[in-house]
Amino acid sequence: LGGIAKGYAAGRVRTILREAGVTSAIISLGGNVAAVGKKPDGSAWTVGLQDPDRPEAYFGTVSIEDACVVTSGAYQRYFEENGVCYHHILDPHTGCPAESGVKSVSVVAQDDTLADALSTALFVMGLDAGAELWNSSGLSFEAVFVTDDNTVWITPGLAGRYRSDRPYQILE
């Protein structure tokens, strides 16, 4: 359930807020940020993307309106044993921590549960398979990948909404 529970909870909170007449809100559930509508001033919400190498810092931001941003990464929940780092995102094929060539994946979508599931799945899949899923699945989402060599890749739908001082590449 860890791969979808916070997304489901955020989606339920957004639904409850909307049903109560709330038109502007931001919800943060540790790695999951969900927005109801726009900010009270009518502008988009700006969500920071945590730097996998410096968790106290952000490497970029994404603007959202009535959507969510969910990030999965190997840098927050882990332990070290005999000099080896074991993180919490497991590859279902091996049962071991995923080694996919990415440090973090952030997914932007309207559907909180889908975004939560996809951020974990794309982390396990890695950049190439993740880009293929984005291209061929018909699912409505955008993504930001940070690879092990610190290259940032974004899907084209984020080109006008992603901001960073760091260079980045746009997936095709």
C-alpha positions as CSV (number, residue, x, y, z in Angstrom):
1,L,0.0,0.0,0.0
2,G,3.0,2.3,0.5
3,G,3.1,3.0,-3.3
4,I,-0.5,4.4,-3.4
5,A,-1.7,5.1,0.2
6,K,-0.6,8.7,0.5
7,G,-1.9,9.5,-3.0
8,Y,-5.2,8.0,-2.2
9,A,-5.4,10.0,1.1
10,A,-4.5,13.2,-0.7
11,G,-7.1,12.6,-3.3
12,R,-9.8,12.0,-0.7
13,V,-8.8,15.2,1.1
14,R,-9.0,17.1,-2.1
15,T,-12.5,15.7,-2.8
16,I,-13.7,16.5,0.7
17,L,-12.4,20.0,0.5
18,R,-14.1,20.6,-2.9
19,E,-17.4,19.2,-1.6
20,A,-17.1,21.6,1.3
21,G,-16.8,24.5,-1.2
22,V,-13.1,25.1,-0.8
23,T,-11.7,26.4,-4.1
24,S,-8.1,27.0,-3.1
25,A,-5.9,24.8,-0.9
26,I,-2.5,23.1,-0.8
27,I,-2.0,19.7,0.9
28,S,1.4,18.3,1.8
29,L,1.8,14.7,2.9
30,G,5.6,14.1,2.8
31,G,6.6,13.6,-0.8
32,N,3.1,14.2,-2.0
33,V,1.8,17.7,-2.6
34,A,-1.8,18.2,-3.9
35,A,-3.5,21.5,-4.9
36,V,-7.1,22.4,-5.0
37,G,-7.5,25.0,-7.7
38,K,-5.2,28.0,-7.9
39,K,-3.7,30.1,-5.2
40,P,-6.1,32.7,-3.7
41,D,-4.5,35.4,-5.9
42,G,-5.3,33.3,-9.1
43,S,-1.8,32.2,-9.8
44,A,-0.5,28.6,-10.0
45,W,0.9,26.9,-6.9
46,T,4.7,26.4,-7.0
47,V,6.0,23.1,-5.7
48,G,9.7,22.6,-4.9
49,L,11.4,19.3,-6.0
50,Q,13.7,18.0,-3.4
51,D,17.4,17.6,-4.4
52,P,18.3,13.9,-3.9
53,D,21.8,14.8,-3.0
54,R,20.9,17.6,-0.6
55,P,17.5,16.8,0.9
56,E,17.4,20.2,2.6
57,A,17.5,21.9,-0.8
58,Y,15.4,22.0,-4.0
59,F,16.8,21.5,-7.5
60,G,13.8,22.9,-9.3
61,T,10.1,23.8,-9.1
62,V,6.9,22.9,-10.9
63,S,3.8,25.0,-11.2
64,I,0.5,23.2,-10.7
65,E,-3.2,24.1,-10.7
66,D,-5.7,21.6,-9.3
67,A,-3.2,18.8,-9.6
68,C,-0.6,16.9,-7.5
69,V,3.2,16.3,-7.5
70,V,4.4,13.1,-6.0
71,T,8.1,12.3,-5.7
72,S,9.8,8.9,-5.1
73,G,13.4,8.7,-4.3
74,A,16.0,6.5,-2.6
75,Y,17.4,9.3,-0.4
76,Q,14.9,9.5,2.5
77,R,14.2,6.0,3.8
78,Y,17.2,3.7,3.8
79,F,19.8,2.1,6.0
80,E,23.4,1.2,5.6
81,E,24.9,-2.2,6.4
82,N,28.6,-3.0,5.8
83,G,29.0,0.1,3.7
84,V,26.1,-0.8,1.4
85,C,23.0,1.5,1.2
86,Y,19.6,-0.2,1.1
87,H,16.7,2.0,0.3
88,H,13.0,1.3,0.6
89,I,11.9,1.1,-3.1
90,L,12.0,-2.6,-4.1
91,D,12.2,-4.0,-7.6
92,P,9.4,-6.6,-7.7
93,H,11.6,-8.8,-10.0
94,T,14.4,-9.2,-7.6
95,G,13.0,-8.3,-4.2
96,C,16.0,-6.0,-3.7
97,P,16.2,-2.2,-3.7
98,A,15.7,-1.0,-7.2
99,E,18.8,-0.1,-9.2
100,S,17.4,1.7,-12.2
101,G,19.8,4.5,-12.8
102,V,17.6,7.2,-11.3
103,K,17.8,9.0,-7.9
104,S,14.3,10.4,-7.9
105,V,11.2,10.6,-10.0
106,S,8.5,13.3,-9.6
107,V,5.1,12.8,-11.3
108,V,2.6,15.6,-12.0
109,A,-1.0,14.5,-12.6
110,Q,-4.6,15.2,-11.8
111,D,-5.1,11.8,-10.2
112,D,-3.3,11.6,-6.8
113,T,-3.4,7.8,-6.6
114,L,-2.2,7.3,-10.1
115,A,0.7,9.8,-9.5
116,D,1.7,8.0,-6.3
117,A,1.7,4.6,-8.1
118,L,3.5,6.0,-11.1
119,S,6.3,7.8,-9.2
120,T,7.2,4.4,-7.6
121,A,6.8,2.4,-10.8
122,L,8.9,4.9,-12.9
123,F,11.6,4.9,-10.2
124,V,11.9,1.1,-10.5
125,M,11.6,1.2,-14.3
126,G,14.3,3.8,-14.9
127,L,14.5,6.6,-17.4
128,D,14.2,4.7,-20.7
129,A,11.4,2.4,-19.7
130,G,9.7,5.3,-17.9
131,A,9.9,7.5,-21.0
132,E,8.4,4.6,-23.1
133,L,5.5,4.3,-20.6
134,W,4.9,8.0,-20.8
135,N,4.9,7.9,-24.6
136,S,2.8,4.8,-25.1
137,S,0.5,4.3,-22.1
138,G,-2.2,6.9,-22.8
139,L,-2.1,7.8,-19.1
140,S,-2.3,11.5,-18.3
141,F,0.8,12.5,-16.4
142,E,4.1,14.4,-16.7
143,A,7.4,13.5,-15.0
144,V,10.8,14.8,-13.8
145,F,13.6,12.2,-13.6
146,V,17.0,12.8,-11.9
147,T,19.4,10.2,-13.0
148,D,22.4,8.8,-11.1
149,D,24.7,11.2,-13.0
150,N,22.5,14.1,-11.8
151,T,21.0,14.8,-15.3
152,V,17.5,16.2,-15.0
153,W,15.0,15.0,-17.6
154,I,11.4,16.3,-18.0
155,T,8.5,15.3,-20.1
156,P,7.4,17.9,-22.7
157,G,4.2,18.9,-20.9
158,L,6.3,20.4,-18.1
159,A,8.4,22.6,-20.4
160,G,6.5,25.8,-19.5
161,R,5.9,24.8,-15.8
162,Y,9.3,23.6,-14.7
163,R,11.9,26.1,-13.4
164,S,15.5,25.5,-12.4
165,D,18.9,27.1,-12.5
166,R,20.2,23.6,-13.2
167,P,20.4,22.4,-16.9
168,Y,17.8,19.9,-17.9
169,Q,16.8,17.8,-20.9
170,I,13.4,17.4,-22.4
171,L,12.3,13.8,-23.2
172,E,11.0,13.1,-26.7
